[in-house]
């Protein structure tokens, strides 16, 4: 779905300009996204398998919930909205722990360049995974994976290919932060 988003400079500062998401991706314009990683008390992460019709990284496993921040929308409101849309879970801002903002540049093709700042949060999954309602247009599957297995698979050159290729620093930060919360 195309949407109006705010454009940022290469340092993440708003430029006071907007563009449709499709145009931002086509021209490689910086913009903001939210990433929300859900974890369980017993040391598991909720991950989603992207649908095979996605423009970027189709069919790969990724962050629990992610999405673009709409023009004029607050970061927290965007995170709450994306969680509701993608997995049918109503949360509040107090349930989100922000762990950082990660700059990401991925050139998928001449016509698709992702230049994003991922505002990244952790949140404890308080209900059974079976009660989540996945957004079928975005997500093919949801699963829980242990932190240890996730880390092992990311460090295996063959198994790592099933995941969206975020930087190892990004994934390491996620795992370390979750370990500290348990």
Steps between C-alpha positions, in 0.01 A plus 500: 500500500636840405491770764621853562817510711732769635840534332819520708858596426786249524531575874132427568392862535158586350524721190143629522416315178276205427480242224310186422681190627538371143677820393728494807600143415550579133721803569676367812361770729556451873193436713403344834362159588412313818622154597338322794656179629278292727662260745368250754604449860645160409755642256328490162453758226193541284601521135291545188542351155446768238253419224640387168345802325702759699725735298789446739618174652197290402461176695772579754470500878511844661426714805171429682335818367629780278364784296539851371421803712226700332547869431437696820451180703692459825746214530308342789162533325651339192636208704164447672316517164736257327471245783120517479501472120756223460430268793165622638643588841393813688790646697579832666809714473606403852546141377767611252866531600699696244849359454630716219479641151685311228595649165452256213575538129410211272507527124270230368505624140537823302132565568488397868738650754410480870658782700345470842539577867353210700360619835533170683302380801466192718173385654411193702247269335242447773250281315536160333625530143191312378284800596684732262322589176750536219441747219491257207597766244827560689582180689508138382585353841590577860715290728687509827870419493739478792755779529778240484368330186442837333858605574641168377306523174610860440863389540461211255561617140238265355229538766545878516365524144148434633507835687479860381866612476508764773850575628650261754538800734124553483419137577762487778349810665153341494619175656714672765218733603251213532746299710527794739122515543458137597 
